[in-house]
């Protein structure tokens, strides 16, 4: 068994592969792929009628562009040396892919909450994307350059501090570690504006349940049964000839759940299905929402079954785990199972209905509850101090997620006790924010000249 000292030495040795200060430089490669071409390539297998919605949403702001362009940033990160210190990556660790949700025990937790791009890879890729998203959000909010840098630094510093602390903990303590939102208001000044806002957001999340979705998303049909409201192009009924295929997807998804979850799910009856447009980067992927009914129509359950294609990381990372990686096996080939496995590895607790399946034409899907007290922060109006506090929280949360799968002692050994790595990542984030703004402008130009079609305001 490798000793803690040897694991830390392995991390320090990775500095010869990628020095900590090297993370502070961002110079686009001479052969950097055109970002619009990368987005178009990614969209080739998506529903053609929904692609303009994706571009319309990405055109809203530089931050919206960053949210939808994980493929672009991944290509940029892959073009520079990495540490080789592998963890289970979120793959798209921007600010809005953190949030609150209900644990199986009904505690409200704060954690990473999007895993469409999850894949094993070098830990710093997630840290850099998080810090870059903070810098872009700060720029969009009109913060001055000093505050932009300080906000990005808060994310990287929070990550480093948390990883050093986690490196001193035992295996079970790391696995059971979680951020319970009951502790968040206590961290804030009593009666302060930020505390009141956090408490209001948590109360709002607690109300975001299947019953709340039932009142918002359904109406009574001519046959007296509840039906999902059609709101094209965002929510559309599934054509009758597709219902059987969706039913088969649902049945196969059910089979991947643990036996006790299947018993519970079988107490519900499938009532209706609709196609739904979700997110920014995910627009165009095949996604269905399913309305199920339990004891009666006042006992609803909404599930989301969403297509899981290849992660944007897969083209740039090895298929087999490098020597010394503590993950138990190579990345799984099935996209839906990849998402489910990554979520279980990274989250402190996961949705009880998280499962996966293969649909028509061999397409991969995963399923979960549509709403289970889920909520996220509104970063668009955050004051500089609030954004720094939130960035720090996300950084600490990301470190805990990485520590569950990767060698936290090696990562802590690489980071060391100084702030060299966080400072470098903050410098990178500010420079990459400039790149994101330029790429966003390129998208606007492509829309204006008709290279891509965009449907705004949806």
MOJO-V261974 format. One record per residue. N is the residue number from 1. SS is DSSP state (helix for helix, strand for strand, loop for the rest). OMEGA is omega in radians with two decimals (NA if undefined). D_LAST is the distance of its C-alpha to the last C-alpha in Angstrom with 2 decimals. Layout:
{{N SS OMEGA D_LAST} {N SS OMEGA D_LAST}}
This chain:
{{1 loop -3.13 54.86} {2 loop -3.10 53.46} {3 loop 3.06 54.35} {4 helix 3.14 51.93} {5 helix 3.13 53.75} {6 helix 3.13 53.29} {7 helix 3.10 49.58} {8 helix 3.12 49.21} {9 helix 3.09 51.33} {10 helix 3.09 49.04} {11 helix 3.13 46.15} {12 helix 3.13 48.23} {13 helix 3.14 49.26} {14 helix 3.10 45.63} {15 helix 3.10 45.81} {16 helix 3.10 47.89} {17 loop 3.10 45.04} {18 loop -3.11 42.41} {19 loop -3.13 43.77} {20 loop 3.14 41.92} {21 helix -3.12 41.93} {22 helix 3.13 40.53} {23 helix -3.10 37.12} {24 helix -3.09 36.93} {25 loop 2.99 36.71} {26 loop 3.06 33.71} {27 loop -3.13 34.75} {28 loop 3.12 32.52} {29 loop 3.13 34.59} {30 loop 3.14 35.96} {31 loop -3.14 34.43} {32 loop -3.14 31.05} {33 loop 3.07 28.59} {34 loop -3.05 26.01} {35 helix -3.14 22.76} {36 helix 3.10 20.60} {37 helix 3.10 23.10} {38 helix 3.13 22.90} {39 helix 3.12 19.14} {40 helix 3.09 19.70} {41 helix 3.13 22.59} {42 helix -3.07 20.70} {43 helix -3.03 18.08} {44 loop -3.09 20.97} {45 loop -3.12 21.25} {46 loop -3.14 17.62} {47 loop -3.00 16.05} {48 helix -3.08 15.79} {49 helix -3.12 13.13} {50 helix -3.09 10.60} {51 helix 3.13 11.84} {52 helix 3.10 9.83} {53 helix 3.13 6.56} {54 helix -3.12 9.10} {55 helix 3.09 10.45} {56 helix 3.12 7.53} {57 helix 3.14 7.23} {58 helix -3.12 11.02} {59 loop -3.03 11.48} {60 loop -3.09 10.61} {61 loop 3.07 14.13} {62 helix 3.12 17.14} {63 helix 3.09 16.67} {64 helix 3.08 13.21} {65 helix 3.14 15.02} {66 helix 3.13 17.88} {67 helix -3.06 15.95} {68 helix -3.00 14.86} {69 loop 3.08 18.23} {70 helix -3.14 20.85} {71 helix -3.13 22.43} {72 helix -3.10 23.15} {73 helix 3.09 24.74} {74 helix 3.10 26.68} {75 helix 3.11 28.25} {76 helix -3.14 29.22} {77 helix -3.11 30.78} {78 helix -3.08 32.63} {79 loop -3.14 34.27} {80 loop -3.13 36.36} {81 loop 3.10 39.05} {82 loop -3.05 38.12} {83 loop -3.04 40.29} {84 loop 3.10 40.56} {85 loop -2.92 40.27} {86 strand 3.01 38.05} {87 strand 2.97 35.94} {88 strand -3.12 33.14} {89 strand 2.88 30.14} {90 loop 3.13 26.69} {91 loop -3.14 25.67} {92 loop -2.95 22.48} {93 loop 3.06 23.96} {94 loop -3.00 21.58} {95 helix -3.05 21.52} {96 helix 3.02 18.58} {97 helix 2.92 20.25} {98 strand 3.12 22.94} {99 strand -3.10 22.95} {100 strand 3.08 24.82} {101 strand -3.11 25.46} {102 strand 3.02 28.42} {103 loop 3.07 31.38} {104 loop 3.12 33.34} {105 loop 3.10 35.73} {106 loop 2.94 32.95} {107 loop 3.14 33.28} {108 strand -3.06 30.13} {109 strand 3.00 30.02} {110 strand -3.05 28.26} {111 strand 2.91 27.74} {112 strand -3.04 25.74} {113 loop 3.06 23.07} {114 loop -3.01 21.39} {115 loop -3.13 23.68} {116 loop -3.08 21.87} {117 loop -3.04 23.82} {118 loop -3.08 27.01} {119 strand 3.09 30.25} {120 strand 3.13 33.68} {121 strand -3.08 34.07} {122 strand -2.98 35.45} {123 helix -3.00 34.61} {124 helix 3.12 33.84} {125 helix 3.10 30.74} {126 helix -3.11 28.86} {127 helix -3.14 30.52} {128 helix 3.13 29.60} {129 helix 3.09 25.90} {130 helix -3.11 25.88} {131 helix 3.11 27.82} {132 helix 3.12 25.72} {133 helix 3.09 22.53} {134 helix -3.14 24.55} {135 helix 3.14 25.68} {136 helix 3.11 22.27} {137 helix 3.13 20.96} {138 helix 3.09 24.18} {139 helix 3.14 23.78} {140 helix -3.13 20.26} {141 loop 3.08 21.89} {142 loop 3.13 24.63} {143 loop 3.12 27.45} {144 loop -2.98 30.56} {145 helix 3.09 31.69} {146 helix -3.14 34.24} {147 helix 3.06 31.75} {148 helix -3.12 29.30} {149 helix -3.12 32.23} {150 helix 3.12 33.40} {151 helix 3.10 30.06} {152 helix 3.11 29.94} {153 helix 3.14 33.61} {154 helix 3.12 33.01} {155 helix -3.10 30.88} {156 helix 3.13 33.54} {157 helix 3.09 36.40} {158 helix 3.10 35.11} {159 helix -3.06 34.91} {160 helix 3.14 38.44} {161 helix -3.13 40.03} {162 helix -3.12 38.64} {163 helix 3.08 39.69} {164 helix 3.13 43.19} {165 helix -3.13 43.47} {166 helix 3.13 42.27} {167 helix 3.14 44.84} {168 loop -3.06 47.56} {169 loop 3.08 46.46} {170 loop -3.04 47.64} {171 helix -3.12 45.64} {172 helix 3.12 45.06} {173 helix 3.08 44.24} {174 helix -3.09 41.47} {175 helix -3.10 40.15} {176 helix -3.13 40.15} {177 loop 3.13 38.71} {178 loop 3.06 35.51} {179 strand 3.14 33.70} {180 strand -3.08 33.86} {181 helix 3.06 31.66} {182 helix -3.13 34.66} {183 helix -3.04 36.20} {184 loop -3.13 33.42} {185 helix -3.14 34.23} {186 helix 3.14 37.89} {187 helix -3.06 37.12} {188 loop -3.11 35.90} {189 loop -3.11 38.07} {190 loop 3.12 38.77} {191 loop -3.13 37.18} {192 loop -3.12 35.13} {193 helix -3.11 31.61} {194 helix 3.13 30.28} {195 helix 3.12 32.08} {196 helix -3.14 30.76} {197 helix 3.11 27.17} {198 helix -3.13 27.78} {199 helix 3.11 29.46} {200 helix 3.12 26.66} {201 helix 3.12 24.06} {202 helix 3.09 26.48} {203 helix 3.12 27.02} {204 helix 3.13 23.30} {205 helix -3.13 23.22} {206 helix 3.14 26.31} {207 loop -3.11 24.60} {208 loop -3.11 21.74} {209 loop 3.07 23.68} {210 helix 3.13 23.49} {211 helix 3.08 24.93} {212 helix 3.10 22.20} {213 helix 3.13 19.55} {214 helix -3.14 21.78} {215 helix -3.08 21.62} {216 helix -2.95 17.85} {217 helix -3.07 16.92} {218 strand 3.02 19.94} {219 strand -3.14 21.86} {220 strand -3.14 25.36} {221 loop -3.12 25.80} {222 loop 3.13 28.61} {223 loop 3.12 30.82} {224 loop 3.14 30.52} {225 loop 3.12 28.72} {226 strand 3.12 25.49} {227 strand 3.07 22.47} {228 strand -3.12 18.90} {229 loop 3.07 16.66} {230 loop 3.13 14.68} {231 strand -3.05 11.02} {232 loop 0.03 10.09} {233 loop -3.04 8.57} {234 loop 3.09 7.86} {235 strand -3.10 11.51} {236 strand 3.10 14.15} {237 strand 3.05 17.92} {238 loop 3.13 20.01} {239 loop -3.06 22.32} {240 helix -3.10 25.85} {241 helix 3.10 27.31} {242 helix -3.05 25.16} {243 helix -3.13 26.05} {244 helix 3.13 29.37} {245 helix 3.10 27.95} {246 helix 3.09 25.55} {247 helix 3.10 28.61} {248 helix 3.08 30.60} {249 helix -3.14 28.03} {250 helix -3.13 28.22} {251 helix 3.13 32.00} {252 helix 3.06 32.39} {253 helix 3.13 30.11} {254 helix -3.07 32.33} {255 helix -3.13 35.35} {256 loop 3.13 34.28} {257 loop 3.03 34.29} {258 loop -3.01 37.46} {259 helix -3.12 39.83} {260 helix 3.09 39.41} {261 helix 3.10 35.60} {262 helix 3.11 36.16} {263 helix 3.12 38.53} {264 helix -3.10 35.97} {265 helix -3.13 33.15} {266 loop 3.06 35.62} {267 loop 3.11 35.93} {268 loop 3.09 32.47} {269 strand 3.11 31.73} {270 strand -3.05 28.63} {271 strand -3.06 27.15} {272 strand -3.13 23.79} {273 strand 3.06 21.30} {274 strand 3.02 17.66} {275 strand -3.08 15.40} {276 strand 3.02 12.54} {277 loop -3.08 9.85} {278 loop 2.95 10.97} {279 loop 3.06 11.10} {280 loop -3.14 10.66} {281 loop -3.08 13.95} {282 loop -3.09 14.08} {283 loop -3.13 11.16} {284 loop 3.02 13.27} {285 loop -3.11 16.10} {286 loop -3.07 17.36} {287 strand -3.14 16.70} {288 strand 2.94 18.12} {289 strand -3.06 18.49} {290 strand 3.05 21.95} {291 strand 3.10 23.32} {292 strand -3.10 27.00} {293 strand -3.13 29.60} {294 loop -3.09 32.63} {295 loop 3.06 35.47} {296 loop -3.06 33.62} {297 loop 3.04 30.17} {298 loop 3.11 30.22} {299 loop -3.03 30.55} {300 strand 2.98 27.22} {301 strand 3.05 26.03} {302 strand 3.03 22.55} {303 strand 3.02 22.63} {304 strand 3.06 20.09} {305 strand -2.94 21.45} {306 strand 3.12 19.69} {307 strand 3.09 20.86} {308 loop 3.11 22.87} {309 loop 3.08 23.69} {310 loop 3.02 25.97} {311 loop 3.09 25.52} {312 loop -3.13 24.91} {313 loop -2.95 28.29} {314 loop -3.11 30.31} {315 loop -3.01 31.08} {316 loop -3.06 32.66} {317 loop -3.07 34.56} {318 loop 3.11 37.67} {319 loop -3.08 37.74} {320 loop -3.11 40.74} {321 loop 3.10 41.15} {322 loop -3.13 43.18} {323 loop 3.09 46.54} {324 loop -3.14 46.47} {325 loop -3.07 42.94} {326 loop 3.05 43.28} {327 loop -2.93 40.50} {328 loop -3.08 42.35} {329 loop 3.11 41.15} {330 loop 3.12 39.23} {331 loop -3.12 35.44} {332 loop -3.06 34.68} {333 loop -3.09 33.68} {334 loop -3.07 31.38} {335 helix -3.14 27.77} {336 helix 3.11 27.21} {337 helix 3.07 30.57} {338 helix -3.14 29.92} {339 helix -3.11 26.94} {340 helix 3.14 29.03} {341 helix 3.13 32.08} {342 helix 3.14 30.34} {343 helix 3.12 28.80} {344 helix 3.14 32.23} {345 helix -2.98 33.89} {346 helix -3.06 31.70} {347 loop 3.08 30.83} {348 loop 3.06 33.56} {349 loop -3.03 32.62} {350 loop 3.12 30.09} {351 loop -3.13 28.47} {352 loop -3.13 31.25} {353 loop 3.11 29.22} {354 loop -3.12 28.36} {355 strand -3.04 29.40} {356 strand -3.13 28.83} {357 strand 3.04 29.51} {358 strand -3.11 29.59} {359 loop 3.13 27.77} {360 helix 3.13 28.25} {361 helix 3.09 29.13} {362 helix -3.14 29.99} {363 loop -3.09 26.45} {364 strand -3.14 26.47} {365 strand 2.92 24.58} {366 strand -3.09 24.92} {367 strand 3.09 24.47} {368 strand 3.04 24.28} {369 strand 3.11 23.45} {370 loop 3.13 19.81} {371 loop 3.05 20.78} {372 loop -3.09 24.18} {373 loop -3.12 24.12} {374 loop 3.11 21.55} {375 strand 3.12 20.32} {376 loop -3.12 19.73} {377 loop 3.03 20.57} {378 loop -3.07 18.43} {379 helix -3.03 19.77} {380 helix -3.10 17.97} {381 helix -3.11 20.73} {382 loop 3.00 23.62} {383 loop -3.11 26.95} {384 helix -3.12 28.94} {385 helix 3.11 31.26} {386 helix -3.14 28.53} {387 helix 3.10 26.73} {388 helix -3.14 30.14} {389 helix -3.13 30.89} {390 helix 3.10 27.64} {391 helix 3.10 28.11} {392 helix 3.12 31.66} {393 helix 3.13 30.62} {394 helix 3.10 28.21} {395 helix 3.12 31.03} {396 helix 3.13 33.53} {397 helix 3.13 31.30} {398 helix 3.12 30.77} {399 helix 3.12 34.55} {400 helix 3.12 35.27} {401 helix 3.12 32.95} {402 helix -3.08 34.68} {403 helix -3.14 38.10} {404 loop -3.05 37.76} {405 loop -3.06 37.74} {406 loop 3.11 39.23} {407 loop -3.05 42.59} {408 helix 3.12 41.98} {409 helix 3.09 45.51} {410 helix 3.12 45.01} {411 helix 3.11 41.75} {412 helix 3.09 43.55} {413 helix 3.09 46.48} {414 helix -3.10 44.30} {415 helix -3.09 42.73} {416 loop -3.08 46.17} {417 loop -3.14 46.86} {418 loop 3.13 45.85} {419 loop -3.10 42.42} {420 helix -3.12 42.59} {421 helix 3.13 39.62} {422 helix 3.13 37.24} {423 helix 3.14 38.21} {424 helix -3.14 37.64} {425 helix 3.10 34.19} {426 helix 3.08 33.23} {427 helix 3.10 34.54} {428 helix -3.06 32.54} {429 helix 3.13 29.32} {430 helix 3.12 29.77} {431 helix -3.12 30.55} {432 helix 3.04 27.64} {433 helix 3.06 25.28} {434 helix 3.14 26.63} {435 helix 3.14 25.90} {436 helix 3.10 22.27} {437 helix 3.10 21.85} {438 helix 3.12 23.58} {439 helix 3.09 21.49} {440 helix 3.10 18.24} {441 helix 3.11 19.96} {442 helix 3.09 20.87} {443 helix 3.12 17.31} {444 helix 3.10 16.57} {445 helix 3.13 19.78} {446 helix 3.08 18.96} {447 helix -3.10 15.78} {448 helix -3.11 17.96} {449 loop 3.06 20.80} {450 loop 3.10 18.92} {451 loop 3.03 19.92} {452 loop 3.10 16.45} {453 loop -3.13 13.62} {454 loop 3.07 10.20} {455 loop -3.02 7.03} {456 loop 3.06 5.66} {457 loop -3.12 3.82} {458 loop NA 0.00}}
